Amino acid sequence: MWKRQYSIYLLFCLSLSWTLANSAQISRYNVAEKAWLDSHQVLRVGVVEQTPPILFYAGGSHPKGLVADYLRALAMHLGLQLEIIQFSDQSSLASALRGAEVDAVGTAVVGGDRRKQWLYTRPYLSLSVGLFGNQQIPIRGLKGLGGKAVAVVRGSVWEKALTSMAPGVIPVPFPTIEEALRRVAEGGAFAYLGDTASVTQLLQQVEIDDIEEQQRLNLTIRYFIGHPGTAARAAEPDTKGC
């Protein structure tokens, strides 16, 4: 068991080294990291589908988006074959991790007890967060939403975090961003909370009347490569605002 945990730790050191050295094109691998690379051929990364352009499966099993592009670049740089394995939800992905069916989670978002219990790389993707709707929000930030229904995507970090971040706000989960925004347009929720990249791409593809970004919040959602483990963390991520 300890050998597997050590191997996982080396993987995160490798990915961290690539993140830090990529701009300078410098190899900073130590002897143990090079030995790990020599003994592994396939990097198995588990993911749960996100919203476009983050990570999505459009018309097939081939993953697309920013996450997939980064993982492919990382595997290519490390000289490994990449296997991106899709799971229907976080629970099934967690079970696969415990069963050693995957090496890491490709779309980890730091939060709750995971801050102390997981190994993380540095964030490789940071997205701004906004409030979208058809009504002006007079008070800046989430404090202006007390007592109001705010649409979120079911299973997103905001579904659980919203009530603690803004007491009095009523989170209303929807299966997709489009359904959430349409409910806001119909008056079924006051606003939608989510990352701006996903909403911007969706609104370029479908027409939803009178929906626009009302406020850009001082929040950022950051994605990491992560794995639960007891070893020291490969990096201390900056999670302010998540």
JOHU-V379972 format. One record per residue. PHI is phi in whole degrees, -180 to 180 (999 if undefined). OMEGA is omega in degrees with one decimal (* if undefined). NEAR is the number of other C-alpha atoms within 8 Angstrom. Layout:
<<PHI/OMEGA/NEAR> <PHI/OMEGA/NEAR>>
This chain:
<<999/-178.0/4> <-66/179.1/5> <-66/179.5/6> <-66/179.4/7> <-63/179.2/11> <-66/177.9/9> <-62/177.9/9> <-62/179.6/10> <-61/178.3/12> <-62/177.9/11> <-57/-178.1/10> <-71/174.3/14> <-62/179.2/11> <-64/-178.6/11> <-67/176.3/10> <-66/179.2/12> <-59/179.7/11> <-67/179.6/12> <-61/-176.4/9> <-77/-173.1/7> <-98/-171.9/11> <-58/-176.3/8> <-66/-178.8/5> <-96/-179.6/5> <56/-178.4/6> <-115/175.0/6> <-88/-179.3/7> <-118/-176.9/7> <-79/175.9/9> <-89/-175.4/6> <-62/-178.8/6> <-65/179.8/8> <-67/178.5/12> <-65/178.1/9> <-65/178.2/8> <-63/179.8/11> <-63/-178.7/11> <-67/-174.8/7> <-99/-179.3/6> <-124/-179.5/8> <-115/-174.0/9> <-126/173.9/8> <-102/-177.1/11> <-99/-176.8/12> <-119/178.5/13> <-90/180.0/14> <-141/168.4/12> <-114/-175.8/11> <-54/176.2/10> <-106/177.8/7> <-94/173.9/9> <-61/5.8/10> <-96/-174.8/11> <-73/177.1/11> <-159/-176.8/14> <-153/179.4/12> <-119/-176.2/10> <-107/175.2/8> <66/178.1/4> <162/-176.3/5> <-98/-177.4/6> <-88/-177.7/6> <-70/178.7/10> <-129/175.1/13> <115/-175.7/11> <-62/-179.4/9> <-64/-179.5/12> <-60/179.8/11> <-63/179.9/9> <-66/-178.4/9> <-62/178.6/10> <-66/179.0/9> <-65/178.9/8> <-64/-179.1/10> <-62/179.4/12> <-63/-179.4/9> <-66/-179.2/8> <-81/-178.5/8> <76/-178.0/8> <-114/168.9/12> <-80/-177.0/9> <-110/172.7/11> <-123/177.2/8> <-92/-174.7/10> <-109/-177.2/9> <-89/175.5/8> <-125/-175.3/11> <-74/-179.0/8> <-157/-177.1/7> <-67/-178.6/8> <-65/179.3/6> <-68/176.6/9> <-67/178.7/14> <-62/177.8/8> <-64/178.5/8> <-66/176.4/10> <-63/-179.5/12> <-64/179.6/7> <-89/178.5/7> <61/177.1/7> <-82/175.4/8> <-134/-179.5/12> <-90/-174.2/12> <-164/173.7/11> <-101/-176.6/13> <-87/-177.0/12> <-128/179.8/11> <-75/174.2/9> <-121/-174.7/9> <-69/176.7/11> <180/175.5/7> <60/-177.4/5> <-69/-178.7/6> <-63/-179.1/9> <-56/-176.3/8> <-101/-170.7/5> <-102/-175.2/9> <-114/167.1/12> <-90/-179.6/15> <-136/163.6/14> <-81/168.2/14> <-71/179.2/11> <-63/178.5/10> <-106/179.3/9> <-148/178.5/8> <-125/-176.8/9> <-125/177.1/10> <-74/-174.9/12> <-125/-179.4/14> <-142/173.0/13> <-107/-176.2/13> <-119/178.1/13> <179/178.4/16> <-120/177.7/11> <-128/177.4/7> <-68/179.6/6> <-106/-171.9/8> <-67/-179.5/5> <-101/-175.6/6> <-71/175.7/8> <90/-176.5/9> <-69/-179.0/8> <-64/179.0/8> <-81/-175.0/9> <-110/-178.3/12> <-56/179.2/10> <82/-177.9/7> <-104/177.3/10> <-85/-179.4/12> <-120/-178.6/14> <-77/176.0/16> <-140/175.3/16> <-84/-180.0/14> <-61/-180.0/9> <89/179.1/6> <-77/-179.9/8> <-61/-175.5/7> <-75/-178.3/10> <-60/-179.9/13> <-92/-173.0/8> <-78/-170.9/8> <-61/-176.7/11> <-66/178.4/11> <-81/179.5/7> <-75/-176.5/7> <-141/179.8/11> <-54/-179.2/8> <101/177.1/9> <-79/-177.9/13> <-107/178.9/9> <-74/178.3/11> <-120/-175.5/10> <-82/176.6/11> <-133/-178.2/11> <-63/-176.7/8> <-137/176.3/8> <-64/-177.9/11> <-59/178.9/7> <-63/179.6/9> <-64/-178.6/15> <-68/178.0/15> <-66/176.8/9> <-66/175.4/10> <-63/179.8/15> <-61/-179.9/13> <-84/-179.7/7> <90/-179.6/7> <-81/174.7/7> <-150/-174.7/13> <-76/-177.2/12> <-159/174.5/14> <-114/178.4/14> <-112/178.6/12> <-179/-179.4/12> <-73/-173.3/11> <-74/-178.1/10> <-64/-177.8/9> <-67/-178.9/12> <-68/179.9/10> <-60/179.8/8> <-65/-179.4/10> <-63/-176.9/10> <-68/173.9/9> <-80/-175.8/7> <-105/-178.8/6> <-128/-178.6/6> <-103/175.6/6> <-127/-170.9/9> <-62/167.4/5> <66/178.0/7> <-95/176.4/10> <-151/179.0/7> <-72/-179.3/9> <-91/179.4/12> <-150/169.4/10> <-95/-174.5/9> <-85/176.9/9> <-84/-178.6/7> <-135/176.9/9> <-138/173.1/11> <-102/-174.2/12> <-118/179.5/13> <-108/-179.1/12> <-129/161.4/15> <-92/-173.6/14> <-140/176.6/14> <-157/176.6/12> <-69/-179.5/8> <-168/-177.9/8> <-104/178.7/7> <-74/178.0/8> <-63/-177.3/5> <-70/179.4/9> <-69/-179.7/11> <-157/175.4/9> <-99/-174.1/7> <-73/173.6/8> <-86/-175.3/4> <-109/179.5/7> <-60/178.0/6> <96/-180.0/7> <-84/*/9>>
